[in-house]
Amino acid sequence: MNAKYVASIDQGTTGTRAVLYDREGRMVSSAAVAHRQYYPEPGWVSHDAEEIYQNAVGCLNGAIEKAKAKAGDVAAIGITNQRETVVAWDRKTGAPVCKALVWQCRRTAEICARAEADGMAGAVRKKTGLVIDPYFSATKFKWILDNVPEAGVLMAKGELLAGTVDSYMIWKLTGGRAFVTDYSNASRTMLFDIGALAWDSELLDYFGVPEDMLPRVVPTSGYIGEADIWGIPVAAAAGDQQAALFGQLCFNPGDIKNTYGTGCFILKNIGEKPVISGNGLLTTIAWHIDGRTEYALEGSVFNAGSAVEWLIHGAKLVKDVEEINAICDQTPDTGGVYFVPAFSGLGAPNWDTDARAIICGMSLAADKNAIVRALMESIAYQSRDVIGCMERETGVGVGRIRADGGVCRSDFLMRFQANIMNATVGRPHNIETTSLGAAYLAGLAIKFWDGADEIGTVLNPYTEFAPSMSETERHEKYAGWMKAVERARN
């Protein structure tokens, strides 16, 4: 193969980024652009799908130009995308019938409430591994069909197509020849049976979504079609969190990736058998490659980076992240102070929307430094809560723990996470693991790389943080955290 690079298009909630990677997994060039956010009513969030597509094309052109390359130097394109966001468009013209309904959009809350009242929660949980929530795509499809007249007209004529962002982008890139989604994205729609690996007729009927309106489901890594603009094969598609799991090389059951962003997105590879959670965790398809489907459990911490922002801009206790890191490194412990950052309630495994943020355990010796360190420790404690729940539900222990996201740049947080988990935490040198995962998936499909062994850690070296805390201290600290959580809840 003469091509030098694999490209990834990382289509996110606030913007789009294209990256070229070489055979050593090094980022050669990139280009990124933000897109407009629309808030037509309180709680509603929309995007312009056509703007997003044009941005993706512009970004990849920009990345190729920056590398002083040509299209023929690129072996394949992998696409990763914001999950659950829905686009519906005219099969003949490619024009969206309305702005995309973003995963954050809450306009379908009443549809969800009706589904709960109709007793659909059990079927949704059992078949899809999800919970009924506006977050997922099914109620967004229904809202469009019920509220956009053009959608109803096109559906009656069999000319309406709808899917997540990956489906729209691939359809546009291939000139309408490939109307597909991959298994990881399909598993986020609340319409896909993750055990049977098929669109579910009961759920389709209930939400009024015709199957012929939805894309064909294809492997996460595999040839999809040729992008007309460049003549480059599109060879992978994956939801953003699943792409990050793959980019972090979490190939074995027990492997975990934690994206430390505004909140924490934690995914655990659980192998080839789905486990339906009894504690509100989500079961999702991690990827489907070479006929094998692997699953993941997913849990979220609501406040991580947002809590750090509160320290800086809300409480104004510190000037910036650098000051936070310096304080944490210079403060030996919190002196028994715990900070539970339940600014928007608590997620898994507590699921208490009424919980509120508290600082507790303070004595006259407590100072600003203790509060700052306690808040940073809280991110690790919350992550342990979720990971511990995953371990109990699956019976699969913790394998490698991989960190990404902006907040993981804190060495203190990584050390404390390793200590409180009693596990080694690895932080890759390239923390853009979502785009890297999409590139890996595309490269494997066209034999740019020969297999998982070749895309080992040599391509993205890790800084590893090993635990050094005694078991007694670990137990005492975590027991104190659990008491603090109870106070936040009550």
KAURJO-V771014 format. One record per backbone hydrogen bond with DSSP energy under -1.0 kcal/mol. NH is the residue of the N-H (numbers start at 0). CO is the residue of the C=O. Records with the same first field share a line. If there is no record, write none. Layout:
NH->CO, CO
//
This chain:
3->72
4->72
5->20
6->75
7->18
8->77
9->16
10->79
11->14
15->32
16->9
17->30
18->7
19->28
20->5
21->25
24->21
27->19
30->17
32->15
34->13
37->45
43->40
45->37
46->99
51->47
52->48
53->49
54->50
55->51
56->52
57->53
58->54
59->55
60->56
61->57
62->58
63->59
64->60
65->61
66->62
67->64
68->63
72->69
73->70
74->4
76->232
77->6
78->235
79->8
80->237
81->10
85->100
86->162
88->160
89->94
90->158
93->89
96->87
99->46
100->85
101->44
104->101
105->42
108->105
111->107
112->108
113->109
114->110
115->111
116->112
117->113
118->115
119->114
123->119
124->120
125->121
126->122
127->123
128->124
135->132
136->187
137->188
140->136
141->137
142->138
143->139
144->140
145->141
146->142
147->143
150->147
151->147
152->148
153->149
154->150
155->151
156->152
157->154
158->153
160->88
161->212
162->86
167->163
168->164
169->165
170->166
171->167
172->168
173->169
174->171
175->170
176->173
180->215
182->217
185->181
186->182
187->184
188->185
192->197
193->126
196->192
197->192
199->190
203->199
204->200
205->201
206->202
208->203
212->209
213->210
215->178
217->180
219->287
221->234
223->233
224->233
226->231
227->172
230->226
233->224
234->76
236->219
237->78
239->80
242->238
243->239
244->240
245->241
246->242
247->243
248->245
249->244
250->248
253->268
254->251
255->399
256->266
257->401
258->264
259->403
260->258, 262
263->300
264->258
265->298
266->256
267->296
268->254
269->294
281->297
282->128
283->295
285->293
286->293
288->291
291->288
293->286
294->270
295->283
296->267
297->281
298->265
300->263
303->261
304->260
305->261
307->303
308->304
309->305
310->306
311->307
312->308
313->309
314->309
316->310
317->310
323->319
324->320
325->321
326->322
327->323
328->324
329->325
330->326
337->359
339->357
341->339
342->340
344->341
345->351
349->346
350->346
351->345
354->351
355->487
357->339
359->337
365->362
370->366
371->367
372->368
373->369
374->370
375->371
376->372
377->373
380->376
381->377
382->378
383->379
384->380
385->381
386->382
387->383
388->384
389->385
390->386
391->387
392->388
393->389
394->390
398->253
401->255
402->425
403->257
406->259
407->404
408->405
409->406
413->409
414->410
415->411
416->412
417->413
418->414
419->415
420->416
421->417
422->417
424->464
425->400
426->462
428->460
432->430
435->431
436->432
437->433
438->434
439->435
440->436
441->437
442->438
443->439
444->440
445->441
446->443
447->442
448->442
454->450
458->455
462->426
464->424
473->469
474->470
475->471
476->472
477->473
478->474
479->475
480->476
481->477
482->478
483->479
484->480
485->481
486->482
487->483
488->484
489->485
//
